């Protein structure tokens, strides 16, 4: 779940290729230039929707609303 904050949301642009995007949960280890690095897997819980909620949070809210709870 996203943490609520009054701080502005800041994105840092990194050079990235399509082969660098791995979908799933958690992280995996890869060797890059002889160094073992941890790569975070991309999923809806780590993609921001706004400054306080992730895409997963919003989808969960919509599903609960549709179910009438």
C-alpha positions as CSV (number, residue, x, y, z in Angstrom):
1,X,0.0,0.0,0.0
2,X,1.2,3.5,-0.8
3,X,2.3,5.7,2.1
4,X,0.4,9.0,2.4
5,X,2.6,12.1,2.2
6,X,2.4,15.8,1.6
7,X,5.7,15.7,-0.3
8,X,5.5,16.1,-4.0
9,X,6.0,12.9,-6.1
10,X,9.4,13.0,-7.9
11,X,10.3,10.7,-10.7
12,X,13.9,10.1,-11.6
13,X,14.4,9.2,-15.3
14,X,16.8,6.3,-15.8
15,X,18.0,4.9,-19.1
16,X,16.1,1.7,-19.7
17,X,15.6,-0.8,-22.4
18,X,12.6,-3.1,-22.8
19,X,14.7,-6.1,-21.8
20,X,15.2,-4.4,-18.4
21,X,11.4,-4.5,-17.6
22,X,10.5,-7.8,-15.8
23,X,6.9,-8.2,-14.6
24,X,6.1,-10.0,-11.3
25,X,6.4,-9.6,-7.6
26,X,9.6,-9.2,-5.6
27,X,13.1,-9.0,-7.1
28,X,15.6,-11.1,-9.0
29,X,19.4,-11.0,-9.1
30,X,21.2,-10.4,-12.3
31,X,24.9,-9.9,-13.2
32,X,25.6,-6.6,-14.9
33,X,29.1,-5.7,-15.9
34,X,30.4,-8.4,-13.5
35,X,28.4,-7.1,-10.5
36,X,25.5,-8.9,-8.9
37,X,22.6,-6.4,-8.8
38,X,19.0,-6.8,-7.5
39,X,16.3,-5.9,-10.1
40,X,12.8,-5.1,-8.7
41,X,10.0,-6.7,-10.6
42,X,7.3,-4.4,-12.0
43,X,3.7,-4.9,-10.9
44,X,0.6,-2.8,-10.2
45,X,1.5,-2.3,-6.5
46,X,4.8,-0.4,-7.3
47,X,3.4,1.9,-10.1
48,X,2.1,5.1,-8.6
49,X,-1.5,6.2,-9.5
50,X,-1.2,9.5,-7.5
51,X,0.8,10.7,-4.6
52,X,-0.8,8.4,-2.1
53,X,-2.1,5.3,-4.0
54,X,-0.6,2.7,-6.3
55,X,-2.4,1.3,-9.4
56,X,-3.2,-1.8,-7.3
57,X,-4.8,0.3,-4.6
58,X,-7.1,2.0,-7.2
59,X,-8.0,-1.3,-8.9
60,X,-8.8,-2.9,-5.5
61,X,-11.1,0.1,-4.7
62,X,-12.9,-0.3,-8.0
63,X,-13.4,-4.0,-7.5
64,X,-14.7,-3.5,-3.9
65,X,-17.1,-0.8,-5.2
66,X,-18.3,-3.1,-8.0
67,X,-18.9,-5.9,-5.4
68,X,-21.0,-3.5,-3.3
69,X,-18.8,-3.6,-0.2
